[in-house]
């Protein structure tokens, strides 16, 4: 997958959560645009269980074989 395709998904307005699928079978959910930095040949993905990342993973874009949309989850504490 090209860096342009991944960058487009990461910077779409309004942001839509997505999943990166790799040739290894691994998948990384991107639920916020601040959790991915896309370069020309690789991306840095923040792996998290909350709003702040716990660690980062460097992903070679040659291994990204797909992007899937994720359902948008609403914050139960948000006011309407």
N, C-alpha and C positions, 0 to 999 in steps of 0.2 A: 504494500500500500504506500502511496506517496505521502510525503510530509504535508503537502497541500490538502489532501483529503482528511488527514488526521487533524490538522490545524483548523480546517473548516468546521469539523465536528466539535472541536474544543471551544471555538469562539462564536458559535451560532448564537444569534440573539432572537428571541430569548433562548437562554441555554436549555438544552434538552439532554438529560443524563444518557450516557451510552456505555457500552461495554466493548473493550478492545479484545479481540480473539487472536491468539498467537498460534503459530505452527506447532508449538509444543503441547498444545491443548490447554495451556493456561489462559485465564481470562481476567481482566482487570476492569472493575466498574469505576467509571468516572462520574460522580454525582455532583461535582462542582467544578467550574472552570479553573479554579486555583489549584486543583489537584493534578494538573498535567502541564508540562512544559514541552513543547514540540520543537525539535531542532530539524536540521536537514536529513540526518540519518538515524537519529534516535529520539526517544522521548523519555522524560523522567516522570514517573507516575507516583503520586503520593498514595500509600496504602493506609487506609483508616478504618476505624470502627465508629468514629465520631466526626465532629466538624474539623478536627485537627489531625494531620497525618501522624502515624506512628513511625513509619519508615518510608524510604523511597526505593523504587525499582527502576533501573535503566533498561529500556526496551529498544532493541534494534528494530527499526521500522520495516526491515526486510522480512521480519517474522510476524508482522501484523497481517493477518489474512482476512480480517473482517471487522466491521463495526456494527453492533446491534443497538437499537434504541432500547432504553430501559423505561419502565413506567415511572411517571413523575409521582413522588411521594410528597404528600403535604405535611407540613410541620403541625402537629396537634396543638402546639402552643401559640401558633400564629393567630392573630386576630383578623377577622374578615372585614 
